Amino acid sequence: MRALRAFTVVVFGLGLIAAACGGGGGETTAQAKAKITANWQKFFDPSVSTAERTALLQNASKLQAAIQTQATNPLAKNIKVKVTDVTVQGSQATVTYNILSVQTNDTLLAPGSKGTAVKEGGTWKVSQVTFCGLVAAGGGKC
């Protein structure tokens, strides 16, 4: 009986240790937030190639016309974003960000903007809805 009790305690203890170490192999919330922040800021960085940016957009294969239009749009070429907050909810996240002007030393253009990140194919990406909303706000079509 004592041996069974000791065995149960050991197995339970190992289970707790594995759980505390994140034994599931998934990313932590902090890791997800860091990836989302980096990917969003890269996506909205006009110095990054269109190919690299496209890899960070949900459903990019369906949005090629809008992507190419934005790649040559002078307005889109002169903005970038700074992520200020990320709230992860499973495979989606709400992203709060500021839109900044590249031309005028990062002048704040639109503080507290909100968008959505989605995890697609293991990569955190700017959602199609967010991208198309920004395109529409600039007078374009998605």
Phi, psi and omega per residue, in radians:
M1 nan -0.777 3.115
R2 -1.102 -0.664 -3.135
A3 -1.119 -0.712 3.118
L4 -1.136 -0.748 3.128
R5 -1.106 -0.772 3.131
A6 -1.111 -0.729 3.118
F7 -1.081 -0.766 3.127
T8 -1.063 -0.753 3.124
V9 -1.092 -0.760 -3.138
V10 -1.112 -0.820 -3.136
V11 -1.092 -0.763 3.121
F12 -1.090 -0.770 3.129
G13 -1.088 -0.729 3.104
L14 -1.134 -0.644 3.084
G15 -1.092 -0.745 3.100
L16 -1.119 -0.715 3.128
I17 -1.115 -0.781 3.136
A18 -1.094 -0.710 3.118
A19 -1.138 -0.723 -3.140
A20 -1.159 -0.528 3.140
C21 -1.479 -0.016 -3.128
G22 1.271 0.719 -3.052
G23 -1.001 -0.163 -3.123
G24 -1.312 -0.261 3.098
G25 1.462 -0.086 3.122
G26 -1.408 2.985 3.132
E27 -1.489 2.626 3.090
T28 -1.383 2.924 3.081
T29 -1.061 -0.710 3.123
A30 -1.095 -0.704 3.105
Q31 -1.151 -0.737 3.117
A32 -1.076 -0.788 3.130
K33 -1.055 -0.725 3.134
A34 -1.127 -0.740 3.133
K35 -1.164 -0.750 3.130
I36 -1.077 -0.833 -3.141
T37 -1.018 -0.863 -3.123
A38 -1.083 -0.779 -3.100
N39 -1.194 -0.682 3.107
W40 -1.140 -0.801 -3.107
Q41 -1.159 -0.574 3.079
K42 -1.226 -0.766 -3.131
F43 -1.020 -0.697 -3.087
F44 -1.660 0.282 3.114
D45 -1.655 1.980 -3.077
P46 -1.134 -0.253 3.126
S47 -1.465 -0.144 3.138
V48 -1.516 2.455 -3.105
S49 -1.080 2.680 3.113
T50 -1.052 -0.665 3.137
A51 -1.089 -0.763 3.125
E52 -1.159 -0.700 3.141
R53 -1.171 -0.704 -3.137
T54 -1.050 -0.611 3.131
A55 -1.156 -0.233 -3.113
L56 -1.870 0.295 -3.131
L57 -2.057 2.243 3.095
Q58 -1.068 2.376 3.092
N59 0.982 0.605 -3.083
A60 -0.985 -0.590 -3.111
S61 -1.089 -0.450 3.138
K62 -1.564 -0.124 -3.019
L63 -2.048 0.381 -3.037
Q64 -1.015 -0.705 -3.134
A65 -1.094 -0.791 3.138
A66 -1.171 -0.658 3.132
I67 -1.100 -0.811 -3.131
Q68 -1.140 -0.673 3.100
T69 -1.107 -0.767 -3.138
Q70 -1.192 -0.519 3.141
A71 -1.135 -0.432 3.133
T72 -1.897 0.015 -3.124
N73 -1.342 2.094 -3.113
P74 -1.059 -0.572 3.114
L75 -1.154 -0.806 -3.131
A76 -1.143 -0.538 -3.134
K77 -1.273 -0.237 -3.053
N78 -1.955 0.304 3.062
I79 -2.218 2.732 2.993
K80 -2.557 3.020 -3.137
V81 -2.201 2.725 2.983
K82 -2.178 2.038 3.135
V83 -1.285 2.289 -3.131
T84 -1.941 -0.341 3.133
D85 -2.833 2.564 3.084
V86 -2.392 2.264 3.054
T87 -2.073 1.932 -3.072
V88 -1.522 2.333 3.095
Q89 -2.354 1.457 -3.109
G90 1.225 -2.123 -3.108
S91 -1.688 0.279 3.043
Q92 -2.298 2.817 3.093
A93 -2.622 2.543 3.005
T94 -1.613 2.242 -3.089
V95 -2.014 2.205 3.034
T96 -1.817 2.314 -3.046
Y97 -2.615 2.781 3.043
N98 -1.871 2.390 3.043
I99 -1.626 2.245 -3.059
L100 -2.096 2.625 3.067
S101 -1.553 2.167 3.090
V102 -1.254 -0.627 -3.083
Q103 -1.129 -0.582 -3.041
T104 -2.017 0.870 3.051
N105 0.911 0.876 3.066
D106 1.117 0.620 3.043
T107 -1.050 2.348 -3.126
L108 -1.250 2.091 3.140
L109 -1.767 -0.719 -3.091
A110 -2.539 1.628 3.137
P111 -1.335 2.624 3.016
G112 1.155 0.460 3.088
S113 -1.183 2.676 -3.115
K114 -2.206 2.531 3.094
G115 -2.651 -3.067 -3.105
T116 -2.192 2.404 2.985
A117 -1.873 2.559 3.101
V118 -2.300 2.576 3.091
K119 -1.644 2.011 -3.090
E120 -2.243 2.114 3.137
G121 1.066 0.537 3.125
G122 1.464 0.011 -3.125
T123 -2.059 2.382 3.050
W124 -1.368 2.200 -3.051
K125 -2.256 2.787 2.982
V126 -1.215 2.301 -3.086
S127 -1.245 2.669 3.074
Q128 -1.026 -0.720 -3.123
V129 -1.063 -0.769 3.139
T130 -1.137 -0.847 -3.137
F131 -1.015 -0.880 -3.102
C132 -1.145 -0.587 3.067
G133 -1.107 -0.721 3.109
L134 -1.207 -0.683 3.086
V135 -1.065 -0.793 3.137
A136 -1.120 -0.677 3.124
A137 -1.108 -0.485 3.099
G138 -1.572 0.116 3.097
G139 1.567 0.140 -3.134
G140 -1.688 3.136 3.129
K141 -2.169 2.594 3.124
C142 -1.959 nan nan
